[in-house]
Amino acid sequence: MAAAEVKKQIINELNTLPHKYIIEVYDFIEFLKLREDQWFINFVNQRTRAALKAKKEGKHFSSLKELQKEFR
């Protein structure tokens, strides 16, 4: 499917969504762009190492919600 057709379908679908879901879609798009940034990759790798170390030592293991709050 051509990119122009996909964009058109996405816009049509967005027009049918409630506002709260449109915000979620926007956040996801921002995440997709962000996850390619080197600083974000480094951040995720550092947090993964810290979480694995904490888990191994029996310390608190951060949940995804906790990590998301820290990132925002």
C-alpha positions as CSV (number, residue, x, y, z in Angstrom):
1,M,0.0,0.0,0.0
2,A,1.3,3.4,-0.9
3,A,2.3,5.9,1.8
4,A,-0.2,8.4,0.7
5,E,-3.0,5.9,1.0
6,V,-1.9,4.8,4.4
7,K,-1.8,8.4,5.6
8,K,-5.3,9.0,4.2
9,Q,-6.6,5.9,6.1
10,I,-4.9,6.9,9.3
11,I,-6.5,10.4,9.1
12,N,-9.9,8.8,8.4
13,E,-9.5,6.5,11.4
14,L,-8.3,9.4,13.7
15,N,-11.5,11.4,12.8
16,T,-13.6,8.6,14.3
17,L,-11.7,8.3,17.6
18,P,-12.5,10.0,20.9
19,H,-10.2,12.7,22.0
20,K,-8.4,10.6,24.7
21,Y,-7.5,8.0,22.1
22,I,-6.2,10.7,19.7
23,I,-3.8,11.8,22.5
24,E,-2.7,8.2,23.0
25,V,-2.0,7.9,19.2
26,Y,0.0,11.1,19.3
27,D,2.0,9.9,22.3
28,F,2.7,6.7,20.5
29,I,3.9,8.5,17.4
30,E,6.2,10.6,19.5
31,F,7.5,7.4,21.2
32,L,8.2,5.9,17.7
33,K,10.2,9.0,16.7
34,L,11.9,9.2,20.1
35,R,13.0,5.6,20.3
36,E,15.4,6.1,17.4
37,D,17.3,8.9,19.3
38,Q,20.7,7.7,20.7
39,W,20.2,9.3,24.1
40,F,16.9,7.4,24.5
41,I,18.5,4.1,23.6
42,N,21.3,4.9,26.1
43,F,18.6,5.8,28.8
44,V,16.7,2.5,28.2
45,N,19.9,0.5,28.3
46,Q,21.0,2.1,31.5
47,R,17.6,1.6,33.1
48,T,17.6,-2.0,32.0
49,R,21.0,-2.7,33.6
50,A,19.9,-0.9,36.8
51,A,16.7,-2.9,37.0
52,L,18.4,-6.2,36.3
53,K,21.0,-5.5,39.0
54,A,18.2,-4.4,41.4
55,K,16.2,-7.6,40.7
56,K,19.3,-9.8,41.2
57,E,20.0,-8.1,44.5
58,G,16.4,-8.5,45.6
59,K,15.8,-4.7,45.6
60,H,12.7,-2.9,44.3
61,F,12.1,-3.6,40.6
62,S,10.6,-0.5,38.9
63,S,7.3,-1.1,37.1
64,L,6.6,0.2,33.6
65,K,4.3,2.9,35.1
66,E,7.0,4.0,37.5
67,L,9.5,4.3,34.6
68,Q,7.0,6.2,32.5
69,K,6.4,8.7,35.3
70,E,10.2,9.2,35.7
71,F,10.7,9.7,31.9
72,R,7.9,12.4,31.6
